[in-house]
Amino acid sequence: MYPQRLKEMFDKMIKTLMLFSVILYNQIVSTIVLKQWYSNYIFSMEMLFEY
């Protein structure tokens, strides 16, 4: 078996990667949602001002 220290390092790396991917995923999702909401908002404003 490989040393304990290497395993700990590997575990740390995995945890860091998981955390990073979760953060990234949240960023992407919130950006998409925000863009969607923003475009809907703009669209409704345009609809209102046409009358």
MOJOMO-V818514 format. One record per residue. N is the residue number from 1. RES is the residue in one letter. SS is DSSP state (hx for helix, st for strand, lp for the rest). PHI is phi in degrees with one decimal (none if undefined). PSI is psi in degrees with one decimal (999 if undefined). Layout:
n = <N	N>
res = <RES	RES>
ss = <SS	SS>
phi = <PHI	PHI>
psi = <PSI	PSI>
//
This chain:
n = <1	2	3	4	5	6	7	8	9	10	11	12	13	14	15	16	17	18	19	20	21	22	23	24	25	26	27	28	29	30	31	32	33	34	35	36	37	38	39	40	41	42	43	44	45	46	47	48	49	50	51>
res = <M	Y	P	Q	R	L	K	E	M	F	D	K	M	I	K	T	L	M	L	F	S	V	I	L	Y	N	Q	I	V	S	T	I	V	L	K	Q	W	Y	S	N	Y	I	F	S	M	E	M	L	F	E	Y>
ss = <lp	lp	lp	hx	hx	hx	hx	hx	hx	hx	hx	hx	hx	hx	hx	hx	hx	hx	hx	hx	hx	hx	hx	hx	hx	hx	hx	hx	hx	hx	hx	hx	hx	hx	hx	hx	hx	hx	hx	hx	hx	hx	hx	hx	hx	hx	hx	hx	hx	hx	lp>
phi = <none	-77.9	-61.0	-61.9	-61.6	-64.9	-62.4	-62.0	-61.1	-62.7	-60.5	-61.5	-60.5	-60.7	-61.8	-62.9	-62.4	-62.2	-60.0	-60.6	-66.7	-64.3	-62.5	-61.7	-59.0	-61.8	-59.9	-61.8	-61.5	-64.9	-64.8	-62.6	-61.9	-62.4	-61.8	-60.8	-61.7	-63.1	-66.1	-64.8	-62.0	-61.4	-59.8	-66.6	-64.2	-62.9	-61.4	-64.5	-79.4	-76.6	-90.3>
psi = <150.5	160.2	155.1	-37.5	-41.2	-40.4	-43.8	-42.1	-44.7	-43.7	-42.7	-44.0	-46.2	-46.4	-42.5	-44.5	-42.7	-46.0	-45.9	-44.1	-36.6	-44.6	-45.3	-45.3	-45.1	-41.2	-49.4	-48.2	-47.0	-35.3	-45.5	-45.9	-43.9	-44.5	-43.0	-49.2	-43.0	-45.6	-36.7	-41.3	-47.8	-43.7	-46.4	-35.5	-42.2	-41.5	-42.3	-42.9	-6.5	-24.6	999>
//
